[in-house]
């Protein structure tokens, strides 16, 4: 069976490097971690996926975590040097088509201390209701349209009103 290069996404903060392999229903996976290398092999969609990453910096294998779900495999790699951000994930400068940035997890160097300022509060969760589900503006609009109030619901538009014509 011919192998394909597994697609990876990556992000980092001061303490960790985050890697994600977005492949559904990964089976027979083999993962290897060393102080400067990550290896992956697994089957998904009747295909064999492999990859070997020579890391820019050094990680602490014993403090790193690997989690598997139905849709992905996630690595949280503990950095040995927690004072510096890596300028890139891999040792070489070459760009790879199978590697992309995970902006949902990315933190810049000056943002890493933001969690401490706000007590670790996740402001993106403020749009969740008390049941923990995402707030959906379309559902809210539908409820307003179906309500028995006498006044119709007013929807705001982003379109600008046309300017009034003035005579000169």
C-alpha positions as CSV (number, residue, x, y, z in Angstrom):
1,X,0.0,0.0,0.0
2,X,1.4,3.4,-1.0
3,X,1.7,6.0,1.7
4,X,0.5,9.6,1.6
5,X,2.0,12.5,3.6
6,X,-0.3,13.2,6.5
7,X,-1.6,16.8,6.7
8,X,-0.5,18.6,9.9
9,X,-1.6,21.9,11.4
10,X,0.5,23.6,14.0
11,X,0.4,26.4,16.6
12,X,2.4,27.4,19.7
13,X,2.4,29.4,22.9
14,X,5.4,29.9,25.2
15,X,5.1,26.5,26.9
16,X,3.8,24.2,24.1
17,X,3.6,23.3,20.4
18,X,0.3,22.1,19.2
19,X,0.1,19.7,16.3
20,X,-3.1,18.3,14.7
21,X,-3.6,15.6,12.1
22,X,-7.0,16.1,10.6
23,X,-7.9,12.7,9.3
24,X,-11.2,11.0,10.1
25,X,-11.4,7.5,11.7
26,X,-7.6,7.0,12.1
27,X,-6.8,3.3,12.6
28,X,-3.7,1.3,13.4
29,X,-1.8,4.5,14.3
30,X,1.8,4.5,15.3
31,X,3.2,7.7,16.9
32,X,6.8,8.3,17.9
33,X,8.1,11.2,20.0
34,X,11.7,12.1,20.7
35,X,13.3,15.3,21.9
36,X,13.4,16.7,18.4
37,X,11.3,14.5,16.2
38,X,7.6,13.5,15.7
39,X,6.6,10.5,13.6
40,X,3.1,9.4,12.6
41,X,1.7,6.5,10.6
42,X,-2.0,5.5,10.4
43,X,-4.8,4.4,8.1
44,X,-7.8,6.6,7.2
45,X,-10.2,6.3,4.3
46,X,-8.5,3.0,3.2
47,X,-5.2,4.9,2.7
48,X,-1.9,4.8,4.6
49,X,-0.8,8.2,5.9
50,X,2.8,8.8,7.3
51,X,5.0,11.8,8.2
52,X,8.2,12.5,10.0
53,X,8.8,16.0,11.5
54,X,12.3,17.2,12.4
55,X,11.4,19.9,15.0
56,X,13.1,23.3,15.2
57,X,13.4,23.1,19.0
58,X,13.5,20.5,21.7
59,X,10.5,19.0,23.5
60,X,10.0,17.1,26.7
61,X,8.6,13.7,25.7
62,X,7.4,12.8,29.2
63,X,5.3,16.0,29.5
64,X,3.8,15.8,26.1
65,X,0.3,14.5,25.4
66,X,-1.4,12.8,22.5
67,X,-5.2,12.7,22.1
68,X,-7.3,10.9,19.6
69,X,-10.8,11.6,18.5
70,X,-13.1,10.4,15.6
71,X,-11.9,13.3,13.4
72,X,-8.3,14.0,14.4
73,X,-5.2,13.2,16.3
74,X,-3.9,16.1,18.5
75,X,-0.4,16.5,20.0
76,X,0.4,18.9,22.8
77,X,4.2,19.0,22.9
78,X,5.9,20.5,26.0
79,X,8.8,22.8,25.0
80,X,12.1,22.5,26.8
81,X,12.8,26.2,26.5
82,X,9.6,27.9,27.7
83,X,11.0,31.5,27.3
84,X,11.2,31.6,23.5
85,X,8.8,31.2,20.6
86,X,10.0,29.0,17.7
87,X,10.4,31.0,14.5
88,X,9.0,27.9,12.7
89,X,8.0,24.4,13.4
90,X,10.6,22.4,11.4
91,X,14.4,22.5,11.4
92,X,14.8,23.5,7.8
93,X,13.5,26.6,6.0
94,X,11.6,24.6,3.3
95,X,7.8,25.1,2.9
96,X,5.7,22.0,2.9
97,X,2.3,21.6,1.2
98,X,1.1,19.3,4.0
99,X,1.8,21.8,6.9
100,X,-0.3,24.8,7.7
101,X,-0.8,27.1,10.7
102,X,-3.7,26.5,13.1
103,X,-4.8,30.0,13.7
104,X,-7.5,28.9,16.1
105,X,-4.8,27.9,18.6
106,X,-2.1,30.4,17.6
107,X,-0.7,32.9,20.1
108,X,1.8,35.6,19.4
109,X,4.7,36.2,21.8
110,X,3.0,39.3,23.3
111,X,-0.3,37.6,23.7
112,X,0.9,34.7,25.8
113,X,0.4,36.5,29.1
114,X,-3.2,37.6,28.2
115,X,-4.6,34.5,29.8
116,X,-3.0,35.5,33.1
117,X,-4.4,39.0,33.0
118,X,-8.0,37.8,32.6
119,X,-7.8,34.7,34.8
120,X,-7.7,32.3,31.9
121,X,-11.3,33.3,30.9
122,X,-12.2,32.3,27.4
123,X,-14.1,35.3,25.9
124,X,-15.2,33.3,22.9
125,X,-17.5,31.3,25.2
126,X,-19.5,34.4,26.1
127,X,-21.6,33.8,23.0
128,X,-22.8,30.4,24.4
129,X,-26.0,30.2,26.3
130,X,-26.4,28.5,29.6
131,X,-26.8,25.0,28.0
132,X,-23.4,25.3,26.5
133,X,-24.6,25.3,22.9
134,X,-23.4,27.9,20.4
135,X,-25.5,31.0,20.1
136,X,-27.1,31.1,16.6
137,X,-28.3,34.4,15.3
138,X,-30.5,32.8,12.7
139,X,-32.4,30.8,15.4
140,X,-33.0,34.1,17.3
141,X,-34.3,35.8,14.2
142,X,-36.7,32.9,13.5
143,X,-38.0,33.2,17.1
144,X,-38.6,36.9,16.7
145,X,-40.5,36.4,13.4
146,X,-42.7,33.7,15.0
147,X,-43.4,35.6,18.2
148,X,-46.9,36.9,18.9
149,X,-45.9,40.4,19.6
150,X,-48.0,43.0,17.7
151,X,-44.9,44.9,16.4
152,X,-42.9,43.2,13.7
153,X,-39.3,42.4,14.4
154,X,-36.9,44.9,12.9
155,X,-33.8,43.5,11.3
156,X,-30.8,45.7,11.0
157,X,-29.1,46.0,7.7
158,X,-25.5,46.7,6.9
159,X,-26.4,48.6,3.8
160,X,-26.0,52.3,3.9
161,X,-29.0,54.5,3.2
162,X,-28.8,56.4,-0.1
163,X,-27.9,60.0,0.3
164,X,-30.6,62.5,-0.3
165,X,-30.3,64.4,-3.6
166,X,-29.6,68.1,-3.0
167,X,-30.2,70.8,-5.5
168,X,-27.4,73.2,-6.2
